[in-house]
Amino acid sequence: MRYKIFLLCLIVLFTCLSSFSQSKYVYYFDVTLNTTEKSKSVFTGFGSIENSLVKLQVLYNLTKQTVMLAHYTDSSLAVSQGLYQSYFINGVKESEGNYENNKEDGLWKKWDSTGHLIDSSIYDRGKKVSSATFTYYKTGSFSYHFDDFKNDKMQTVSYNDSGKITREVSFTGQNGIVKHYNKEGIKIDSVFTRDEIEASFPGGDAGWSRYVKKAIESHIDELTEAGQSGTCRVRFIISKDGTVSDVVALTMKGSKLAEVAVNAIRKGPKWKPAMQYGRPVNAYREQSPSFTIQNR
């Protein structure tokens, strides 16, 4: 009986000594994972040698939950090399991938705090080769977007809350097709370019210049009396149908020029909406009407 107890004690002692010998480095980190002194630390890291690399396990001090597993070339933690994993405080995996000499390499994945995959990308020594991103909505519907940067290909697929496809966008280079799915079947729209086109005033820049000049001239006496020269930058939203809303002066707020500029844009004609993937989209726009007092 004494022999068994002695043997058990030796086993426990050997296990403790082995664990101690494996944890050769201890690090203390603040909330942003920058090194700090022990008394101010939020996370604690334990380093050990694994396959000639320093394996670092970082724990959240309050719960002892692992928040990061990483590998480095040496104890300075300056160069990442090998498997990297991060975790949310609730224990759900946040990201996983491989480093090659401090650069992302191979497959990298990211998840949200509920465990949904939100990004799956391929890297080649720090350069992103392809990327698939996933968006989830409260209704149960979701969509994913895929980019093949090497071959200049793009695809977007949207699903409803029943898991059925509602929309597909597929491009190679600048040419592609948009497919809209409905109860009757598929409606196919050919799209000739995926270049993003900014919203524009009717008549282009020349038309805008004429419009602004006319607006300022109609208030020339008030502007001159106010005695304020300068350029007023105005931001607003142009909707898909070209209507203007949310007009705000970003500079010269409270001045007569700001008042004239905001009213001119708000009461002006519809704009040509911005285009993306061959379809009109809502977009912000900024314009900068100017007024200079002429010396007489």
Backbone bond lengths (Angstrom), bond angles and torsions (degrees), N, CA, C in turn:
res aa  C-N    CA-C-N  psi(-1)  N-CA   C-N-CA  omega(-1)  CA-C   N-CA-C  phi
1 M - - - 1.462 - - 1.530 110.39 -
2 R 1.355 116.18 -44.59 1.458 120.23 178.18 1.518 110.33 -62.85
3 Y 1.313 116.50 -36.33 1.467 121.28 -179.92 1.521 110.14 -64.17
4 K 1.343 117.42 -41.49 1.462 121.67 -179.92 1.519 111.14 -65.46
5 I 1.344 115.30 -42.00 1.466 118.95 179.60 1.525 110.17 -64.94
6 F 1.326 116.17 -42.18 1.470 120.74 179.04 1.532 110.84 -62.47
7 L 1.345 116.35 -42.14 1.459 121.08 179.65 1.519 110.80 -64.13
8 L 1.351 116.16 -41.28 1.462 120.95 179.02 1.524 110.89 -63.03
9 C 1.316 117.13 -40.83 1.470 121.47 178.68 1.525 111.00 -63.71
10 L 1.337 116.11 -38.92 1.454 119.97 178.28 1.519 111.27 -63.83
11 I 1.345 115.78 -40.56 1.464 120.39 179.68 1.520 110.63 -63.71
12 V 1.346 117.27 -45.99 1.459 121.80 179.58 1.525 110.44 -62.29
13 L 1.340 116.43 -42.90 1.454 120.78 -179.60 1.519 111.12 -64.32
14 F 1.329 116.14 -41.83 1.457 120.57 179.72 1.535 111.02 -63.96
15 T 1.345 115.56 -40.66 1.468 120.79 178.54 1.518 110.82 -62.75
16 C 1.308 117.59 -44.42 1.463 121.74 -179.65 1.522 111.06 -65.14
17 L 1.347 116.06 -42.83 1.457 119.98 179.12 1.522 111.36 -65.05
18 S 1.358 116.01 -37.70 1.466 120.21 178.88 1.515 110.55 -64.62
19 S 1.347 116.79 -45.22 1.463 121.22 179.70 1.517 110.64 -62.47
20 F 1.353 115.54 -40.21 1.460 118.99 -179.35 1.528 111.20 -66.57
21 S 1.343 115.39 -39.70 1.457 118.84 -177.35 1.519 111.93 -69.59
22 Q 1.367 116.82 -27.71 1.448 120.16 -179.35 1.530 111.98 -75.34
23 S 1.331 118.40 -32.54 1.464 122.07 178.88 1.531 108.87 -87.86
24 K 1.336 115.52 86.20 1.451 120.02 -174.45 1.518 113.24 -86.26
25 Y 1.340 116.55 -21.42 1.455 119.99 -175.24 1.522 110.02 -130.19
26 V 1.329 114.70 142.99 1.467 120.63 175.42 1.526 107.87 -128.13
27 Y 1.326 115.77 132.70 1.468 121.53 -177.77 1.528 108.66 -127.34
28 Y 1.320 115.62 150.29 1.461 121.22 177.20 1.528 108.47 -122.57
29 F 1.345 115.53 132.14 1.462 121.15 -175.11 1.523 110.76 -125.85
30 D 1.364 115.14 149.46 1.469 119.22 173.64 1.517 109.46 -85.93
31 V 1.334 117.16 -168.60 1.460 121.50 -174.81 1.529 112.52 -65.93
32 T 1.331 117.62 -23.32 1.465 121.40 178.56 1.521 112.13 -97.21
33 L 1.341 116.28 11.66 1.463 123.55 179.63 1.527 113.09 64.12
34 N 1.326 115.57 29.84 1.459 120.86 168.21 1.525 108.21 -94.63
35 T 1.323 117.67 145.27 1.452 119.91 -177.15 1.525 110.88 -64.73
36 T 1.319 115.71 146.05 1.457 122.02 -178.58 1.520 108.67 -152.79
37 E 1.315 117.89 179.37 1.459 120.47 177.34 1.529 109.73 -79.18
38 K 1.319 115.74 158.76 1.462 122.20 -173.27 1.525 112.55 -56.50
39 S 1.341 117.23 -42.65 1.466 121.18 -175.35 1.528 112.87 -65.36
40 K 1.353 117.26 -22.71 1.457 121.17 -178.40 1.538 112.62 -105.24
41 S 1.305 116.25 4.62 1.466 119.41 -173.68 1.520 112.75 -76.26
42 V 1.327 114.28 147.53 1.460 122.74 174.18 1.532 109.57 -107.53
43 F 1.327 114.83 -29.98 1.456 121.28 178.95 1.530 109.29 -126.77
44 T 1.320 115.59 151.56 1.462 121.22 176.39 1.519 109.07 -125.88
45 G 1.348 115.51 133.74 1.458 119.99 -178.80 1.516 111.59 -112.70
46 F 1.326 115.58 141.07 1.451 121.55 178.86 1.524 108.75 -120.80
47 G 1.330 116.06 122.11 1.453 120.66 -176.59 1.516 112.18 -108.30
48 S 1.337 115.97 142.19 1.452 121.94 176.55 1.518 109.19 -144.41
49 I 1.325 116.19 161.81 1.458 120.71 -179.16 1.525 109.65 -86.21
50 E 1.337 115.08 127.82 1.467 120.60 178.38 1.523 107.84 -141.58
51 N 1.331 116.49 114.94 1.470 122.46 -179.91 1.526 111.80 51.39
52 S 1.306 115.81 48.00 1.472 124.18 177.36 1.527 113.26 69.06
53 L 1.333 117.96 8.02 1.459 121.84 176.02 1.524 109.53 -114.90
54 V 1.324 115.70 160.21 1.461 120.46 173.35 1.525 108.01 -90.56
55 K 1.311 116.39 114.40 1.466 121.66 176.79 1.518 108.15 -90.17
56 L 1.317 116.35 123.98 1.460 121.53 -177.49 1.520 110.42 -112.42
57 Q 1.322 116.60 125.06 1.459 122.51 173.62 1.524 107.79 -112.59
58 V 1.334 116.39 120.64 1.463 121.23 -178.33 1.518 109.56 -106.89
59 L 1.340 115.84 128.08 1.464 122.04 -178.81 1.520 110.74 -113.41
60 Y 1.335 115.43 146.25 1.466 121.96 173.44 1.526 106.80 -79.14
61 N 1.330 117.37 122.91 1.457 121.38 -172.08 1.527 114.36 -57.08
62 L 1.325 116.95 -38.47 1.465 120.07 -174.75 1.519 113.11 -70.10
63 T 1.324 116.49 -39.37 1.476 119.43 -174.33 1.519 113.53 -113.37
64 K 1.325 117.12 -8.57 1.470 122.65 -175.36 1.518 112.03 63.21
65 Q 1.331 116.19 19.25 1.462 121.58 178.70 1.533 109.27 -78.82
66 T 1.337 116.12 135.99 1.461 120.38 176.82 1.525 109.89 -69.22
67 V 1.327 116.97 127.85 1.461 121.45 178.31 1.523 111.51 -112.41
68 M 1.348 117.32 -14.76 1.459 119.11 179.68 1.522 111.08 -158.96
69 L 1.323 115.81 139.19 1.456 123.34 169.50 1.525 106.31 -126.28
70 A 1.319 116.95 124.82 1.463 119.60 -176.08 1.521 109.94 -146.84
71 H 1.327 115.14 163.24 1.455 121.33 179.15 1.521 109.93 -127.22
72 Y 1.322 115.85 142.73 1.459 121.83 -177.37 1.527 110.32 -136.02
73 T 1.322 115.71 160.19 1.458 119.62 -178.69 1.522 112.30 -71.91
74 D 1.348 117.33 -27.44 1.465 119.93 178.46 1.524 109.88 -156.28
75 S 1.317 116.34 179.94 1.465 121.74 -173.46 1.522 113.93 -71.31
76 S 1.328 118.89 -9.05 1.466 120.58 177.14 1.529 111.25 -73.94
77 L 1.329 117.23 -15.83 1.468 123.88 -179.14 1.528 111.59 60.18
78 A 1.323 116.41 28.31 1.467 120.26 -176.92 1.529 112.31 -84.92
79 V 1.341 116.75 -30.33 1.465 120.63 -175.61 1.520 109.90 -123.94
80 S 1.342 116.07 115.26 1.462 120.80 177.06 1.519 109.83 -76.07
81 Q 1.331 115.90 138.46 1.455 120.71 -178.73 1.528 108.68 -152.03
82 G 1.339 116.47 118.44 1.457 119.59 178.60 1.517 113.44 99.58
83 L 1.337 115.10 -160.06 1.465 122.12 -173.05 1.524 112.52 -63.95
84 Y 1.342 114.80 136.57 1.468 121.81 174.87 1.522 108.28 -130.00
85 Q 1.330 116.85 134.43 1.465 122.29 176.81 1.525 109.04 -139.58
86 S 1.319 116.66 139.85 1.467 120.64 173.88 1.525 108.71 -128.62
87 Y 1.334 115.06 155.03 1.459 120.91 -175.15 1.527 110.46 -134.98
88 F 1.332 115.55 147.97 1.459 120.35 171.03 1.527 108.87 -72.81
89 I 1.323 115.65 163.57 1.462 120.22 179.50 1.520 111.85 -58.89
90 N 1.350 117.10 -29.19 1.464 120.31 -179.90 1.531 113.04 -79.83
91 G 1.342 116.98 3.55 1.453 120.49 176.85 1.506 115.22 94.03
92 V 1.330 117.78 -9.80 1.461 121.53 179.67 1.526 109.54 -74.44
93 K 1.323 116.47 136.82 1.461 119.95 -179.27 1.522 110.56 -65.93
94 E 1.329 116.38 135.19 1.466 122.43 -177.60 1.528 111.45 -100.23
95 S 1.328 117.39 -42.19 1.465 120.59 -179.14 1.523 109.98 -156.03
96 E 1.339 114.65 158.32 1.466 119.69 178.62 1.514 108.99 -156.35
97 G 1.329 115.86 136.02 1.454 119.72 178.69 1.508 110.75 -174.93
98 N 1.316 115.95 -171.91 1.455 121.84 -176.70 1.525 110.40 -125.63
99 Y 1.317 115.46 139.82 1.462 121.62 175.44 1.521 110.26 -106.14
100 E 1.306 115.50 142.28 1.454 122.12 172.87 1.528 107.10 -127.91
101 N 1.334 115.30 104.43 1.464 121.46 -178.52 1.529 111.37 53.34
102 N 1.324 115.28 52.30 1.468 123.43 175.31 1.524 114.31 74.31
103 K 1.327 118.83 8.05 1.451 121.90 179.87 1.521 110.26 -121.59
104 E 1.350 115.91 139.78 1.451 119.40 177.30 1.523 109.67 -60.92
105 D 1.330 115.70 138.07 1.456 119.60 -178.11 1.527 109.14 -146.99
106 G 1.329 115.95 132.87 1.457 119.92 -179.73 1.522 112.23 83.87
107 L 1.320 116.29 -153.43 1.468 122.48 -175.54 1.519 111.32 -81.09
108 W 1.332 115.63 129.76 1.466 122.67 173.25 1.518 108.95 -123.44
109 K 1.338 116.26 136.66 1.461 121.35 179.57 1.525 110.67 -127.19
110 K 1.346 114.80 149.03 1.465 121.14 175.01 1.524 109.50 -133.13
111 W 1.351 115.76 145.40 1.451 121.97 178.73 1.524 109.80 -126.95
112 D 1.337 116.76 158.58 1.460 118.74 171.84 1.525 108.52 -88.25
113 S 1.337 116.79 178.52 1.465 120.59 -173.52 1.519 113.46 -69.08
114 T 1.344 117.43 -10.41 1.465 120.30 177.42 1.525 111.84 -96.86
115 G 1.338 116.70 -2.69 1.451 120.00 178.60 1.509 114.88 98.00
116 H 1.335 118.02 2.81 1.462 120.88 177.46 1.527 110.45 -76.38
117 L 1.319 117.25 132.95 1.454 121.53 174.41 1.524 109.33 -68.98
118 I 1.333 117.95 126.00 1.467 120.57 -177.94 1.532 112.25 -117.70
119 D 1.330 117.70 -14.80 1.469 119.58 -179.75 1.526 109.85 -155.25
120 S 1.313 115.70 133.96 1.460 122.00 175.59 1.525 106.90 -138.64
121 S 1.330 116.42 108.66 1.459 120.55 -172.94 1.523 111.30 -128.49
122 I 1.332 115.16 150.45 1.455 121.99 176.29 1.524 108.64 -108.60
123 Y 1.336 116.08 130.14 1.460 121.99 178.68 1.526 110.45 -117.17
124 D 1.316 114.89 149.58 1.454 121.68 173.17 1.519 107.99 -124.89
125 R 1.349 115.47 95.50 1.466 122.36 -178.22 1.527 112.75 49.81
126 G 1.317 115.35 51.55 1.458 121.43 174.99 1.505 115.12 95.13
127 K 1.316 118.14 -14.23 1.461 121.69 -179.65 1.525 109.58 -100.37
128 K 1.335 116.53 126.82 1.458 120.48 -179.22 1.523 109.51 -75.38
129 V 1.334 116.20 120.89 1.456 122.42 -177.97 1.519 111.41 -91.61
130 S 1.326 116.14 -42.28 1.458 120.90 178.22 1.517 109.05 -149.28
131 S 1.333 115.55 158.02 1.459 119.52 -176.42 1.521 110.56 -150.43
132 A 1.324 115.94 134.12 1.467 122.14 173.97 1.522 108.01 -123.61
133 T 1.334 117.08 119.68 1.459 121.13 179.24 1.522 109.64 -115.41
134 F 1.326 116.29 146.08 1.454 122.41 -175.14 1.523 109.48 -124.47
135 T 1.331 116.14 135.14 1.467 122.69 178.74 1.516 109.02 -121.17
136 Y 1.342 116.32 132.04 1.458 121.68 -178.15 1.524 109.28 -117.08
137 Y 1.329 116.87 140.31 1.452 122.20 -177.71 1.525 110.70 -116.08
138 K 1.336 115.94 155.79 1.460 121.03 -177.11 1.521 112.65 -60.88
139 T 1.326 116.63 -27.00 1.464 120.38 -179.15 1.523 112.43 -71.53
140 G 1.335 116.77 -14.40 1.455 119.97 -176.49 1.516 111.97 106.45
141 S 1.323 117.19 -13.62 1.462 120.83 178.08 1.528 109.71 -78.84
142 F 1.322 115.85 160.79 1.454 119.78 178.84 1.523 109.35 -156.87
143 S 1.324 115.69 168.93 1.451 120.72 179.31 1.524 109.12 -146.64
144 Y 1.316 115.61 158.77 1.454 118.44 173.89 1.521 109.33 -134.77
145 H 1.328 114.18 151.14 1.463 121.16 -178.83 1.521 107.94 -126.95
146 F 1.328 117.19 128.57 1.463 121.68 -177.77 1.516 110.39 -121.47
147 D 1.332 116.31 132.88 1.460 122.79 175.96 1.519 109.66 -124.22
148 D 1.320 115.55 127.18 1.461 122.46 171.16 1.524 105.86 -107.70
149 F 1.337 116.78 93.22 1.457 121.28 -172.08 1.526 112.05 -68.09
150 K 1.311 116.96 -32.59 1.458 120.75 -177.93 1.519 111.33 -66.00
151 N 1.339 117.04 -40.82 1.464 121.73 -177.49 1.525 112.93 -103.19
152 D 1.354 116.27 7.14 1.458 122.08 177.29 1.524 111.72 55.75
153 K 1.351 115.39 50.69 1.460 121.03 178.57 1.524 109.53 -119.84
154 M 1.323 115.28 148.73 1.456 121.14 179.85 1.516 110.08 -143.77
155 Q 1.331 116.79 143.11 1.466 120.99 175.92 1.522 109.47 -146.22
156 T 1.317 115.63 136.54 1.460 122.36 174.08 1.516 108.83 -126.88
157 V 1.324 117.00 132.00 1.465 121.68 178.79 1.519 108.76 -130.23
158 S 1.340 116.47 130.10 1.464 121.97 178.89 1.526 109.93 -114.65
159 Y 1.333 115.70 141.88 1.459 121.91 -179.21 1.524 109.38 -123.28
160 N 1.333 116.50 152.32 1.464 120.37 174.32 1.521 109.41 -90.04
161 D 1.346 116.22 -177.45 1.462 119.53 -176.03 1.525 112.94 -70.04
162 S 1.334 117.96 -7.12 1.469 121.54 175.72 1.529 111.56 -96.82
163 G 1.327 115.97 0.33 1.448 119.92 179.19 1.515 114.26 85.15
164 K 1.344 117.05 10.77 1.463 120.04 179.84 1.523 110.42 -94.64
165 I 1.323 115.84 144.11 1.456 120.95 -179.62 1.525 110.33 -68.33
166 T 1.319 116.35 132.41 1.461 121.13 177.56 1.528 112.43 -111.29
167 R 1.351 115.78 -22.33 1.465 118.41 -176.64 1.522 110.11 -159.99
168 E 1.330 115.49 141.61 1.462 121.78 175.47 1.529 109.69 -134.22
169 V 1.299 115.98 137.15 1.459 121.69 173.50 1.520 106.75 -127.05
170 S 1.310 117.13 125.75 1.460 121.12 -177.94 1.524 110.21 -135.49
171 F 1.349 116.29 126.71 1.461 121.28 -178.18 1.525 110.81 -132.96
172 T 1.310 115.08 144.79 1.456 123.11 165.65 1.518 106.04 -126.89
173 G 1.323 116.46 117.65 1.453 119.00 -171.99 1.516 109.54 65.80
174 Q 1.317 116.89 -131.98 1.457 121.46 -178.45 1.527 112.90 -96.05
175 N 1.322 118.28 -3.54 1.459 121.28 -176.54 1.523 111.21 -107.96
176 G 1.321 115.20 143.74 1.456 118.28 -179.55 1.502 113.83 -168.72
177 I 1.326 114.61 -176.14 1.463 122.36 -177.92 1.522 109.28 -133.18
178 V 1.310 115.69 140.24 1.456 122.40 172.88 1.521 108.40 -111.22
179 K 1.321 116.77 127.73 1.458 121.19 179.02 1.528 109.49 -116.16
180 H 1.313 116.36 126.75 1.461 122.33 175.05 1.531 108.51 -107.89
181 Y 1.334 116.37 124.48 1.463 120.79 -179.64 1.526 109.46 -99.82
182 N 1.324 116.50 134.84 1.454 120.81 175.60 1.526 109.29 -138.65
183 K 1.311 116.77 -174.82 1.469 120.34 -176.51 1.521 112.03 -64.01
184 E 1.314 116.59 -27.55 1.462 120.20 -177.62 1.535 112.25 -84.71
185 G 1.343 116.96 -14.49 1.450 119.20 -178.93 1.508 111.39 139.61
186 I 1.316 117.01 -143.98 1.457 122.43 -175.87 1.516 110.02 -111.71
187 K 1.300 115.06 130.24 1.451 120.78 172.58 1.525 107.25 -105.38
188 I 1.316 117.91 119.55 1.458 121.94 -175.17 1.525 110.27 -104.93
189 D 1.311 116.09 128.31 1.458 121.96 176.85 1.517 108.82 -119.06
190 S 1.292 118.12 123.70 1.458 121.32 176.10 1.521 109.52 -79.44
191 V 1.292 116.39 135.05 1.453 122.21 178.78 1.517 107.46 -121.53
192 F 1.312 116.72 132.06 1.455 119.81 -173.03 1.514 114.16 -95.25
193 T 1.320 116.86 -15.89 1.467 118.93 179.99 1.514 109.71 -153.53
194 R 1.329 115.84 150.57 1.462 120.37 173.24 1.523 110.78 -112.30
195 D 1.341 115.93 13.01 1.458 119.54 174.29 1.525 109.79 -61.63
196 E 1.317 116.88 136.25 1.458 120.83 176.12 1.523 108.77 -82.42
197 I 1.320 116.26 127.50 1.458 121.93 -178.28 1.522 108.75 -112.84
198 E 1.311 117.03 126.98 1.462 121.04 -178.91 1.526 111.17 -71.18
199 A 1.318 114.85 152.66 1.467 119.98 174.45 1.524 108.96 -63.37
200 S 1.319 116.75 147.73 1.472 119.97 -177.03 1.519 110.86 -139.63
201 F 1.322 114.92 152.02 1.457 121.93 178.48 1.537 108.58 -77.11
202 P 1.344 117.75 145.11 1.472 119.94 177.11 1.526 110.78 -54.98
203 G 1.306 116.41 126.32 1.453 119.23 -177.09 1.510 113.43 91.52
204 G 1.340 116.69 0.87 1.453 120.97 177.01 1.517 113.43 71.08
205 D 1.316 116.09 -157.27 1.461 121.36 -177.73 1.531 111.88 -62.37
206 A 1.326 115.48 -36.41 1.476 119.18 179.70 1.522 110.18 -65.99
207 G 1.328 116.08 -42.02 1.463 120.35 178.23 1.510 111.44 -63.87
208 W 1.335 116.99 -39.43 1.464 121.05 177.79 1.529 110.57 -64.02
209 S 1.312 117.22 -44.17 1.469 121.05 -179.73 1.527 111.29 -60.30
210 R 1.330 115.90 -42.77 1.477 119.55 179.30 1.523 110.48 -64.76
211 Y 1.324 116.05 -41.30 1.463 120.65 -177.77 1.537 110.65 -64.89
212 V 1.332 116.89 -45.14 1.464 121.26 -179.66 1.524 110.61 -65.17
213 K 1.323 116.18 -42.38 1.465 120.48 179.96 1.526 110.24 -59.89
214 K 1.330 116.09 -43.32 1.461 120.17 179.95 1.527 110.94 -65.24
215 A 1.347 117.06 -41.03 1.473 121.01 -179.54 1.523 110.72 -64.03
216 I 1.321 116.77 -41.18 1.463 120.48 -179.21 1.530 110.92 -70.37
217 E 1.323 116.19 -41.36 1.470 119.53 -179.65 1.526 111.62 -63.15
218 S 1.327 116.84 -32.48 1.466 119.50 179.66 1.524 112.18 -71.27
219 H 1.343 117.23 -13.53 1.469 121.62 178.63 1.524 110.80 -124.11
220 I 1.334 116.50 23.87 1.459 120.40 -173.03 1.523 112.79 -60.72
221 D 1.333 117.26 -38.96 1.468 119.90 -178.73 1.528 110.84 -65.78
222 E 1.354 116.26 -42.79 1.472 120.31 -179.31 1.530 110.63 -66.19
223 L 1.327 116.84 -40.90 1.461 121.21 -179.52 1.519 111.07 -66.56
224 T 1.334 116.17 -40.67 1.465 120.38 179.72 1.523 110.59 -67.15
225 E 1.323 115.51 -41.06 1.462 120.09 179.24 1.527 110.84 -64.79
226 A 1.328 116.95 -36.69 1.464 120.37 179.04 1.521 111.05 -68.05
227 G 1.343 116.46 -25.85 1.459 120.90 175.58 1.516 114.59 67.41
228 Q 1.322 116.75 30.19 1.468 120.27 -178.07 1.526 110.30 -115.23
229 S 1.321 115.59 113.18 1.456 120.87 175.48 1.523 109.23 -100.19
230 G 1.329 116.34 157.15 1.455 119.30 175.33 1.514 112.93 146.99
231 T 1.324 115.15 -169.63 1.456 122.86 178.96 1.516 109.10 -120.99
232 C 1.295 116.31 124.66 1.462 121.86 -179.37 1.535 109.06 -102.55
233 R 1.318 117.31 116.16 1.465 120.93 178.62 1.527 109.10 -88.10
234 V 1.317 115.96 124.58 1.469 121.63 -176.14 1.532 109.50 -119.13
235 R 1.324 115.59 133.29 1.462 120.41 177.62 1.521 109.76 -113.94
236 F 1.333 116.44 142.84 1.465 120.16 -179.67 1.529 109.30 -156.70
237 I 1.315 115.37 170.46 1.463 121.48 179.68 1.516 109.55 -109.53
238 I 1.324 115.51 134.66 1.461 121.58 174.67 1.531 107.11 -111.22
239 S 1.321 115.98 117.66 1.457 120.36 -175.76 1.524 111.43 -78.37
240 K 1.310 115.51 177.40 1.467 121.21 -177.89 1.523 112.43 -60.04
241 D 1.348 116.63 -29.75 1.462 119.06 -179.30 1.527 112.87 -93.77
242 G 1.342 116.74 5.61 1.460 120.97 175.63 1.511 115.17 92.58
243 T 1.332 117.72 -3.67 1.465 119.14 179.00 1.524 110.62 -73.86
244 V 1.335 115.15 152.26 1.463 122.29 -176.23 1.523 110.31 -105.27
245 S 1.336 116.51 139.73 1.466 120.58 178.23 1.528 109.55 -150.92
246 D 1.335 115.34 170.48 1.470 122.64 177.05 1.530 111.97 51.23
247 V 1.339 116.09 52.16 1.463 121.03 -179.53 1.529 109.12 -81.67
248 V 1.337 116.76 122.60 1.466 121.59 -176.25 1.528 109.87 -136.06
249 A 1.338 116.04 134.60 1.466 121.21 174.85 1.524 108.30 -81.98
250 L 1.327 117.17 123.66 1.456 121.49 -179.77 1.523 111.80 -90.33
251 T 1.327 116.77 -26.58 1.468 121.32 177.30 1.526 109.24 -128.87
252 M 1.332 116.11 162.22 1.469 123.20 179.71 1.535 111.81 54.93
253 K 1.327 116.34 35.92 1.459 120.78 -179.64 1.522 110.79 -59.10
254 G 1.313 116.67 137.23 1.456 121.83 179.51 1.506 114.37 85.21
255 S 1.327 117.40 -6.41 1.465 120.12 -179.43 1.527 110.57 -84.30
256 K 1.325 116.12 164.12 1.461 121.17 178.31 1.523 109.98 -65.77
257 L 1.343 116.95 -37.39 1.460 119.86 179.34 1.531 110.68 -63.46
258 A 1.335 117.73 -40.09 1.460 121.22 178.05 1.522 110.08 -62.27
259 E 1.323 115.85 -41.46 1.468 120.00 179.79 1.525 110.72 -62.86
260 V 1.336 116.28 -46.01 1.467 121.03 -179.81 1.524 110.65 -63.32
261 A 1.339 116.86 -44.79 1.461 121.34 -177.46 1.525 111.60 -64.57
262 V 1.322 116.61 -45.90 1.474 120.82 -179.34 1.522 110.65 -62.18
263 N 1.341 116.54 -46.07 1.466 120.06 -179.62 1.531 112.13 -65.10
264 A 1.340 116.30 -38.30 1.464 120.21 179.94 1.521 111.15 -62.46
265 I 1.323 116.27 -42.53 1.470 120.10 -179.45 1.524 111.10 -72.90
266 R 1.323 115.75 -41.42 1.464 120.29 -177.64 1.536 111.29 -65.11
267 K 1.343 117.23 -37.78 1.461 121.41 -176.48 1.525 113.00 -97.03
268 G 1.319 116.48 4.21 1.456 120.25 -176.38 1.523 113.07 -78.93
269 P 1.330 116.46 -178.14 1.468 121.38 -178.93 1.526 111.76 -72.95
270 K 1.307 115.91 169.45 1.462 120.42 175.78 1.532 110.05 -67.10
271 W 1.320 114.94 147.62 1.454 121.42 176.95 1.531 109.60 -94.48
272 K 1.321 115.63 166.25 1.460 119.72 168.41 1.526 106.68 -81.38
273 P 1.325 118.61 121.08 1.468 120.33 -174.09 1.532 112.91 -66.62
274 A 1.317 115.29 159.57 1.466 120.97 174.98 1.526 109.06 -68.18
275 M 1.318 116.10 151.41 1.468 121.10 -178.49 1.518 109.73 -122.68
276 Q 1.326 114.98 138.68 1.453 121.71 176.27 1.523 108.37 -142.34
277 Y 1.326 116.45 126.61 1.462 121.43 -175.64 1.524 111.68 54.25
278 G 1.336 115.16 37.26 1.452 119.60 176.19 1.508 115.14 77.14
279 R 1.342 117.93 8.83 1.457 121.13 -177.78 1.522 110.29 -128.16
280 P 1.345 117.96 145.06 1.471 120.11 177.39 1.523 111.18 -67.91
281 V 1.329 116.64 141.38 1.461 122.14 179.54 1.523 109.41 -135.88
282 N 1.332 116.06 156.42 1.457 120.73 173.26 1.529 108.51 -69.10
283 A 1.327 117.04 142.52 1.462 119.45 -177.71 1.518 111.33 -154.27
284 Y 1.344 115.00 147.22 1.460 120.75 171.66 1.526 109.35 -78.45
285 R 1.309 115.23 150.42 1.459 120.64 176.20 1.516 108.15 -144.16
286 E 1.316 117.46 145.97 1.462 122.32 175.66 1.520 109.48 -124.09
287 Q 1.325 116.01 137.14 1.459 122.51 175.86 1.523 107.95 -130.86
288 S 1.342 116.39 157.58 1.468 120.30 -173.87 1.526 112.41 -134.44
289 P 1.322 117.54 78.34 1.473 119.95 175.19 1.529 110.72 -64.13
290 S 1.329 116.38 140.53 1.467 121.20 -178.74 1.524 110.57 -121.45
291 F 1.336 115.09 152.59 1.463 120.51 175.86 1.523 108.11 -144.74
292 T 1.326 116.01 130.03 1.459 121.84 178.45 1.521 109.88 -124.75
293 I 1.310 116.73 129.76 1.476 120.61 178.52 1.524 108.92 -75.42
294 Q 1.300 115.46 125.31 1.485 120.70 -179.77 1.527 109.73 -84.72
295 N 1.325 115.36 132.66 1.466 119.68 176.04 1.534 110.15 -73.00
296 R 1.315 116.33 134.37 1.452 120.76 -178.45 1.509 110.50 -109.38
